[in-house]
Amino acid sequence: MDHMHHITNSRMDKLYNTHVKLLAFDFLNLKPNHAHPSSFSRQGTRLSRAEALGVVVWRELKPNKFLKFSIDDGTGCIPCLLWLNHLDSHYFSRRHPSDVRLIAELTKNFTSEIQLGGVARVRGKITGYRGALQITVSDVVIERDPNMEVFHWLDCVRLARLCYDTVKDVKPDNSTTHVPF
């Protein structure tokens, strides 16, 4: 029984600390994992980080606190949060001051680059706030090539089919087969 439990847990955790490329439709359908509060579930697989790409359609800046924005990839809008309080946050007080200054400078640059109508690729932690999912952003790339949206869609569909939607089905004789969901 422990062997089966280990296989199930390793299947569930195979993507846990990976920035998983998701379309908004998939992102917005993630389920909270009550057994592990800092993770979310996609068809039984635990996820903690995501990558998304879309057009910036909404933006709210609170200087020295945060930038909230939404990106639309055509399947829905993903709320994003970029913290700007690194120099004042107790969370960063344990880090080396030069590292904190560098992070603060990077987020300041991200803030000026994230503009309405621009295409942004964001990576970060999947978090919930007041019952809604969001990406707490750690990295932003502004895409200049309009083809990147299509490439992101194709990547998401391919990865969902080949990686995210498959599990190893363990048979009684301990052989395995890949089974799509």
Secondary structure, DSSP 8 states (H G I E B T S, - for coil): -HHHHHHHHHHHHTTTTSEEE--HHHHHT-EE-TTSTT-EEETTEEE-EEEEEEEEEEEEEETTTEEEEEEE-SS-EEEEEEE--TTT-GGGTTS-HHHHHHHHHHHHHHHHH--TT-EEEEEEEEEEETTEEEEEEEEEEEE--THHHHHHHHHHHHHIIIIITEEEEE-TTS-EEEEE-
